[in-house]
């Protein structure tokens, strides 16, 4: 399954641009979206996504910086 992770740093920001881009470019089937301050280390949808992913799934995001920032918790 193609899974997308989208994160915006404020409630006022829209995640729609990232979702549309991922749907158009790589046909993502399922999205996990966090709307949280960049100061917060908690990303509930990121955690949910990590529990959802199975072998063979493909993970997509607009910004690799997001992954670098959060994946260290799952090593």
N, C-alpha and C positions, 0 to 999 in steps of 0.2 A: 504494500500500500504506500502511496505517496502522501507523506504527512508534512504539513507546514506549521512553522512556529512564527508567530507575529507578536511583536512587543512594541507598545508605544508608552512613552514615559508619563503622560498625563491623560486624565479622563477626557479632556477637551480635544486631544489629538485623535485623528481618525485612522483606524487600521485598514480602512477600505482600499487605499492605494496599494498597500503591500499584498492584500488578499487577491485583488484583481491581477496584479502582476504575476503572482505565483500560479494562479489559475490559468492565465494565458500562456505563460512560458513553459510550465512543467506539469500542468494538469493535476495540481494537488487535489486529493480526495477528502482529506480531513484536516481541519485547522485547530490549533490551540492558540488562544489570544490572551495575552496579559496586558493589562493597563495598570501600570504601577510606576511609581517614582523611581528614577535611576538611583536614588539614595537607598532604596529598599533592597535588601538581599533576598527577600522572599518573592518567589515567582511561582504562584500556585499552579498555573496552567503549564508551566515548564515542567514542574514536578509530575503533574498528571500525564503529560506527554511522555516523559521518560519511563513511566510505568506502563504506558500504552504500547510503546514500540516493541516490535517483535523482530526476530531475525528475518532478514529479507526486505524489511521496510526501508524506504528511502526518506530522508529528512531534508527539507528545504527551508531556507530563510533568505531574506534579502540581505541581511548583514551578518557576516561571519563573526563580527565583534561580539554579538550577543552570545554565540556559542562559547567563544573563548572565555567570556566573563563567567559563565555559569557551569560549564562542563566539569570544572575542577572538583565540584562537589560530588561527582559521580564516578570518580576514578576508583 
